[in-house]
Amino acid sequence: MNKRKFVQTGFLFLALICAGVTAKAASSLQVMSVKTESDQIVVYTSGAGELTEAEAFVGQKKCEEVSLQTLQEAGTEVRTLLMVDNSLSIPADKRDTVKSLLKNVSSALAGDQIAIATISESVTLLCDWTQDQEILSQTIEDLEFLNQETYLTDALYDYLSARSYEGQENILDRILLISDGVDNKSLGYTAEELIDLLKENPIPIYTVGVSNDDKENEGNLERMFSISRTVAGNSCLLGESEEGQLIEELENVRSEKRILVRIPPTAMDGSRQTLTVTLKDGENIQNLSVDGIRMPVAIETETATETETVSTEQTETEEPAVPEITSESETESEIITTPEEADGSGGLDPITLLCVLAILAALGFLFLKNRKKKGQKTSVHPLIKGRGNGPESMENLLDDEEKTVFRQTEEDETVLIPQEEDTVLASEPVYYIRLTDTGHPERVFEKVILYSLTIGYSEEADLCINYDKSVSRKQCEIIREETSFYVMNHSHSNITVLDGVPVTGRVPLYSGSVLSLGAVNVKVEIFCDQ
């Protein structure tokens, strides 16, 4: 009996070990970069190994078209930005070593497009994308180390937020960063906010740390290396043996996998969704997921639908106006002649008859169009992002496209509708969110809310407040459920405050409340345009 229990315990222990090994294997799969291109999502991964099959879901919707290729098979172009901290915090005896590393990397990546930049208060490009080794070598040789402050967190955050490295399809962008570490100041962006940004918009960042005598150097380097771990990059210390492994990893990136996922049309609604991908090869199965991917919009507007209806009716009306004449015998059999027409002394000839029918068809089309116009509704269409200073006069209101709410009519004619007048018919109530800076009342932010609006310093926020850095990149989110509204905090460094109370979880929001976003206080107004 004891022997039996011993055997069972042994099998259980072995199963646990196997489970642990399996979990470890699954963790090797990482996301390097994610891009949304028209109606598809492109995911670049590392650690996929020999996996050859893939299936994907956007939310709960299965994607019917999923392909898996190596970067080399897909013909993906690789671009590497060499980013250097060129301040005097890099010790003098290590500056030549930095240049030597840059030359070794650019030589090893001769097939890549390479750019070189320095980083201080911002990212400064020294050499634009090129494969010319002479230009790259000369740029590295001319690199100077200056007496300047380096705000790596802020500079890198602003560079990544601008997403200037994007814009072309089938390109993998990545960064090799050489620095003495990432600061974590109380003002400006924190290292945690930078990592959150990279989780939403991943790009591979490989880091080489430079040691110095600063007492905070060790902590700064650890924060910098954590960036690489977040985005499937690698890291090492300058001059250590791991440098060779890092360069080899940069060289071999074309053997990594690109996953191409066609988005289901029913998921293309502008919402944020989670992409879940399963990769497998026989019994070897690995999973990855990417949260918060903004879906493209593929929704026909009411205007387009009505235009299509009119076009269809026009086609149906015009069809009998142009009879198909295939031969003289068929024409003679289709036209009923009278004795007078036979003599050529009266009646309508075929050309005249066609002209009359065409005129009748045109009149019928105009009648249908006017009839539709009488019952048409104006669809509400926001053309703005809702940022910038508020207007002080009607003339400013007309000129300020960022703060003015426009509506789009059936005939694509843009008209300004005074918000206090209820003159526009809509198929359902349209709700607006208006934020007014209580310290600067001239600064007004306004936008239509369908499901939710994000507020923050980032250009990607629906309501962008970018004149005060105490506002987090993604500060908070206003959520609409029918006629009820809620606010959720998304900032780690400056928690959103509603009427003096910190926002935790989802809190009801009412018109007239005041939101504190860092050092900025805004009055919230919610109004409906029926």
N, C-alpha and C positions, 0 to 999 in steps of 0.2 A: 504493500500500500504506500509506504514511504517512498519507495523507488518510483512508483507511478507519479506521485506528486512532484518528485524531483525532475522527472522527464517533462511533465507539463510546465513546470517553472522554467526549465531550460528552453523549451519551445517559445514560451511567452517572452523571455529575455531576448531570444534571437529575433523574434518578430519586432520587438521594440527597436533593436539595433537597425534592422532593415528599414523600418519606418523613418528612423533618424537619417539614414543614408539617403533615402528617397527625398526627404525634405531638403536636405543639403543640396542635392542635385537640382531640385526645382529652383532653388534660390539663385543659381548661377545665371538664370535668364533675366536680363535687365533691359529696360527701355533706354535707348540713347537719345532718340529724337522722335517727335510726332509732328506731322504737318497735315493740315486739311487742304486739299486741292480740289476745287469745284465740288464734285459729287463723290469724292473718295478720301479715305484717310490713309496716310502713309506712316508706317511705324518702322523705325530702324532699331534693331535689337542687337545685343551682344550675348554670347553664351548659348545660342541656339544649337550650336554643334551640328549634328547630322540629322536634325529634325527636318522632315520633308513635307509634312501635311499640316494644314491649318484650317481652322474654322473660327468664326467670329460672331459676336452679338453686339449690337448697339442697343444698350438698355436691355429690353426683353425681346428685341426684334433680331431674328437671325439674318445674317448677311449671306446672300446667295453667291456672291463673287468674291473669293479670297484667294490671293496668290502669294507664294512664298519663294523668294529667290535670294541668292547671294548678291551683294552689291555689285560684284563683277558681272554676274549674269544679267542683272538689271541695267547695266551700263551707268550706274550712279557715279556722278562726279563728286569728289571729295575736296572740300576747301578747309584749310587749316589756318587759323589766325594765331600768330605767335605774339603773345601779349606780355610785355616786360615792365616790371616796376623799376623805373630808372632814377629813383631818388637815392640820396646819399645814405639811406638806411641799409642799402646793399653794401657790405664792407668792401673797401678798396681792393683787398687781396682776392676777392671773389668775382670781381667784375669781368676780368678776362675769361674766367671759367664760364660765366653766363654767356658771353659772346661765343665761346667755343661750342657750348651746348646748342645754341641757336643755329650755328653753321652745320653742326652734325645732323640736327633734325631736318633742316631745309634740304640738305643733300640726300638724306634717307627718303624724303618724301618728294623726290623729283617729279613724280607723276601727279602730284597734287597742285591745285592752285593755292598759293601761299600769300598771306599778307602779314605785315609787321606793324605793331602798334605799341605805344607806351601808355602807361596808366598813372595818373596823378589825381587831380580833381576830376578829370574826365578821361575818356579814352581818345588818344590822338593817333591817327593813322600816319605812319611814316612811309609805308610802301603798300600800294593797292595790289589786288590779286594778280599774281603773275607766276609763271613757271621759269622765268629767266633767272638762272642761278647767279649770274654776274651781278644783276641788280640786287638780288637778295643779299649776296655776300657783301656788297659795298654798303648797303643800308645797315647791316649789322656792324660792320667795321666803323661806320660813322656814328654809331649810337653813343650818346653822352649821358653821364649820370649827373643829375642836377640837384642843387640845394632847394628842394621843394617838398611840400607835404603831399602824402599819398592817401587819398580817401578811397581805398579799394572797394569797399562795400557799396558806397554811393555810386562810384563811377561804373562799376560792373553792373549794378542794378539798372542804372539809366541806359547803359548800352543794350542790355538784354531786353528791357521794356520797349525800346524803340524798334527792336526786331529788324534792324537794318540788314542783318545777314540773311533775311528771307526774301522771297519774291520770285524765285525760279524753281521749276519742278525738277524732281529727281536729282537733288543736290543734298549731300550731308555736310553740314557745317559743324565745326568743332573748334575748341580753343585750347592752346597750350599756355598756361599762365605761370610765370616765374616771378615770385615775390617772397617777401619775408613774412607774409601772413595777412589774414583778414582781421581788420579792426572790428570792434563791437561797441560803437559809441551809443550814448543815450539819445543824442540828437541824430537826425538823419535816419537812414535805413539801418536796421539791425541785421546781423548775420542770419537770424531765423527768418526774417522777411525775404532775404535774398534766396534762401533755400526753398521757401514756399513758392517763390516766383519760378524757380527752376523745376519744381515738381509740376507746376501747371504748364510750363513751356520748356521742356527739357532740351538741352543741347550738351553734347559731351564736352566736359572740361577736365583736362589733365593738368595737374599742378606739380610744380617743382618748388620746394621750399628752400629758402636761404636762411641759414642760422646767423644770428648776430648776438651782440652783448645785451640787447634790451631785455629787461626782466620779464616783459610780457610776450617775448618772442615765441616761447613754447606754446602758450595758449592761442596766439594768433595763427601759428602754423597748424594747430589742430583744427581750428575753425576752417581754415582754407582746405585742408585735406578732407573735411566732412563734405565740402561742396562736390569734390570728385566722387565720393561714395554715393552721393544723392543722384548723380546723373551718369552713372556707369562709366566714369573715367578712372584713371589710375593716378597714383601720386608717389613721390619720392623726395629725398633730400638731395640738394645739389652736391655733386661729386661722389655720391654713394653708388654702389654697384647696381642698385635698382634702376639707374638711368638707362642702362642697356635694355632692360625688360620693357620700360616705358616706350622707348623708341621702337622696339620690335612690335609692340602692341599698336602703335600708330601706323606702322607699315602694313600690318596684316588686317587692317579694318575691312578690306574688300571681301574677305571671306565671311564676314558677318552677314546677317540676314535682313532683307527688306520685306515687310509684310504690306501688301496692297489690299485694302478693304473697300469694296463698293458700298456706299451707304444706301440702305433701303429707302425708297422714295417716301414711305410713310414716316420715316424718322427725320426727314429734312424739314424741321419746323422751327429752327432757330434756338432750340432749347440746348441745355448742357446735358450731355449723356456720358455714361461710362462705357468704354469699349473693352470687351472681354475677349481675349484670344486664347485658343487652345492649340498648342503645337504638339505634334506627335510623330513617332516613327516606331511602329509596332507597339510594344508595351511601354515604351518610354514616352511619357506624357508630361508636358510642362505648361503652366498657365501664366498669363500676365494680364493685367488690367490697367487702364488709363482712365482716370476720373476727369470730369469737367470739360470734356471736349465740346466746343461750341459747334452745333450742327448748322450747315448752310440752310438757307430758306428756299424752298421750291413750292410756293403757294401761289396759285393764280388769284389775282385780285378781282374784285367785283367788276371793275371796269373792263378788265380783259375778258371776263366771262360774257358780259353783255355785248362787247364788241364782236366776240366770236359768234354770239347768237344772231346779231344783226347780219353779220357776214354770211352765215348759213342761210338765213331767210332770204337774203338778197340773191344768193346762188340759186335757191329753189325757185324764186320768182323769175329769174332771168332764163332758166333752162328752156322753157318753151319758146323764148324769144329768138332762138337761133336754131332753126331746124337743120338737121344734117342732110345735105343733098349729095347723094352718091352718084347719081347718073341722070341723064335727061329723061329716061323712061320713068324713073321713080318720081321725078319732079312733076311730070305731066299727070301721073296717077294721083298725086297728093293734092293738086290744085284743081278745084271745081270751076270749070269755065262756063260762061254764059254765051249765047249766040253773039252778043255784042263784043265780048272779049275775044271770041274767035276771029271776028272781023278786025280786031285791033281798034275798034271805035269806042271802047269804054272799059270800066273795071280797073283794078289795081294790079300792076305788074309785081313780080316777086320782090324786087328791090324795095319798092315803096312799102309793100306789106311788112318787110323786115324792119324798116325804119319806124313804122307805126308801132309795131310790137315792142321795139327797143324803148321808144318814148313811154309807152304804157308801163314797161318794167321799171324805168327810172322813176316815174311818178309813184308807183307802188312802193319802191324802196324808200322814197322821201316820206311817204305817209307812215310807213312802219317805223321809221327813225323818229319822226315827231311824236308818234304815239308812245314810243318807249321813253322819250325824253320827259314826257309829262309825269310819268310814274317813277323816274329814276331816283336813286338815292346817292348822296355824295359819300364816298368812302373816306374815312379819316386816315391820313398817311403822314406820319411824322418824318420830316426831312432833316431834323437837327439832332445833335448829340446832347445839347443842353449844358454848355459850359461857357464861361466868360462873364463879362460885366453886363448888368441889366440895362435896358434902354431908359432914357430920361425923357424922351418925347416920342411922338408917333413917327417922326422922321427917322429917329434912331432905330425905332422898332422895325421899320421897313428895311433898313440897311443891315441890321444885325441878324444874320442868318442863324447864329448859334443859339439865340434865345427866343426866337419867334416861332410860334406854332403855326404851321401852314396846313392846309387841307388840299387834297388832290381831287379835282373834279373829273367827270367822265371824259371830257375832251382834253385831258392832260393840261388844263389851264390852271396854274397855281394862283390861288387868291388868299388874301389875308382876311381872316374872320375875327372881328373883335370878340374877345373872350367873354365879355359881359352880356353879349347878345345871343340868344338861343335861336339862331337862324339856320342852322344846318341840321338836316335830317340824317340820322344814322340808323343802321339796322339794330344796334344795341348801344347802351350807354358807354361812353368813352371817358375813362378816368385819367386825370393828369396829376402828377406830383410836381409841386413847386417848392424849391428850397431857397430861402432868402437869408444871406449872411447877416446876422443881427448886428455885427460890428461894422459891416460895410453894406448898407441896404441896397446900394447900386448893383451889388453882385447877386444876380438871380439865376437860378438853374431850373429848367422846366422840361418835362418830357412826358409823353404818353406812357402809361403803365398797362401792359397786357397781363403778364404773369409776375414778373419781378424786375427790379432795377438794382444794379450795383452802384455803390458810391465809393469813390476813392481817388487817390492821386494819379493812378495809372491812366494812360490814354485809352486803355481798353475798358475802363469803367463806363457805364451808361451815363452817369452824371460825374464828370471829371472835375475835381477841385484841385487844381495843380499850382496854386499860388502860395501854399503853406505846406512845408515838408513835414509838419507834425501830423498831417493826414496820412494814414497808411495807404499803401498801394491799393489794397482792397479793404476798405474800412468796414463797410456794412452792406446789407442788402435789404431792400423793401420788397415784401411779398404781398401779392394780392390774391385773395380767394373770394370770388364773387364781389360782395360789397364790403368785405372786411380786409384790413391791412395790418401787417406785422413787420417788425424790424428784427434782423439777426446780426450780431456782431461777427466780423471776420478778422479783426485785427488782434495780433498777439501782443504788440507793444503799447498801443493806445486803445484801451477798450472803449467802445462806443457807449455814450451815456445818454439816456432818455429822461428828460425832465429831472436831472440830478441823480438818477438811479442807474448804475451800470447795467448794461444789457447782457443778460445771460439766457441762452436759449432763444426761443421765439416769443417776442413780447408784442402785445397789441399796440398799434400806432394810430393816433387820432390827429385830425387836422387841428393846428394850433400848437402842437407839441414842439419842443426844442430838442434837437439832437446835438450833442457835443462830439465833434469829430477831431480828436487831438485838441488843438488850440482854437479850432473854428467852431462856432455855434451857429446853427442854421434853424430857422423856423420852418416847420413843415406845413404845407397847405395841400389838402386833397380836395379836388373839385371834379365835378362830373359835367360833361357836355353831352346832353341828350341828343 
